[in-house]
């Protein structure tokens, strides 16, 4: 358990260190903004009216390479809150000021540079020469800082992910239009009492997007018989599928939802990891034969009793009978939905593929972002405790295995999707904070304490939304309800 968490911690240290080198190399560091993760890299805005030219990127990269070769030590600075606030005020670093003033503790790591000071949300490496393999390439309208995944020592060939980038970019643009690009923006919304408006607009946007997806399914020719919904853990796939089902019904179709989780093999047949744990992230953990038998029989017009699994006992029982009519369509939801080995008997023309993920656009300040992975981890921790009876310790101990499974079995297929749906909501961290704190307070496993401390630090500058306020304003069809409770779509 300790080793995988250290690997993830090391990658975050490398990113912060490379960000510092990038700051040193660009001419206008105040214009640099770390935006989001795109496949094997991190996208940075560089400001200005035009994307950086290739020769500019070459010059920036060369300066970074020289800093790596010099292997200079990275020294952190110590400043009390009053001194730090005064310095950031002089530098007009308003976003960093807002982030730090919302926190109960000062920034974890401060770096001084030529009269300047930068704050980071965690530690950096000890020296510039420890960053390992990396690359910097033009990625209009900005830059892409490439890094190998956890546990990999070489940087492989770059694979474009245009669908993922567009989904992130659209969320980023929406955040700018509505003034919620930063956690401190959302905090301000809560303090000023305009949270209900933000919730209504955010939910309306998601509903409009789902309606467009339903329209696209209906107008696709030939009309698909199966909609495959995939995405990493805690993306809100189940709630999305149920809301899509409603919109398809509105268009005159008769949709039926199938959850892949109900096709898990009995526990004694689930494959194991190298550590001997159950490996629920592998496709082989599913009863593929039974699933395909159900699928093909339904498509051929037979009546089928779909299985239902009890997550606490992992026992499978027979569920209600389902039969498709002429307007019928199946919505299959699960982490392996886009894997072609799941549905070897279906043609591409008979399926419509949707990738769902919580692609948050939020930043803490210009150099520190909210990780989509951390958002999903907090979602899962809250849901596991509420609906599956798992303590935070169990969620955290399983998370490295979940992440390995995503890298191997989900992310390689995400660009196969016909559409991508972003399930993130700008006020999620605020809503999850009280429930996540409750879960983490129950932790007794010292091997995950460092990770709990890190998550608490992320939430430190987040203004909480009380449960009563959330219940009063968050609609029961919200995807967020799948995790916080009170959903009319998901038990």
Secondary structure, DSSP 8 states (H G I E B T S, - for coil): -HHHHHHHHHHHHHHHHHHHHHHHHSS-GGG-EEEEEETTEEEEE--SSS---HHHHHHHHHHHHHHHHHT-B-------HHHHHHHHHHTT-HHHHHHHHHSSS--SEEEEETTEEEEESS---SBGGG--SEEEEEETTEEEEEE--TT--S-------HHHHHHHHHHHHHHHHTT-SBHHHHHHHHHTT-HHHHHHHHHHHHHHHHHHHHHHHHHSSS--SEEEEE-STTS-HHHHHHHHHHHHHHTT-EEEEEEGGGGB--GGGS-B-TTS-B-TTSGGGB-HHHHHHHHHHHHTT--EEEEEEETTTTEEEEEEEE---TTEEEEEESTTTT-TTT-TTS-GGGEEEEEEE-----EEETTEE--HHHHHHHHHHHHIIIII---HHHHHHHHHHHHHHHHHHTGGGGGG-SEEEE---TTHHHHHHHHHHHHHHT---GGGHHHHHHHHHHHTT-----HHHHHHHS-TT-TTHHHHS--SS--
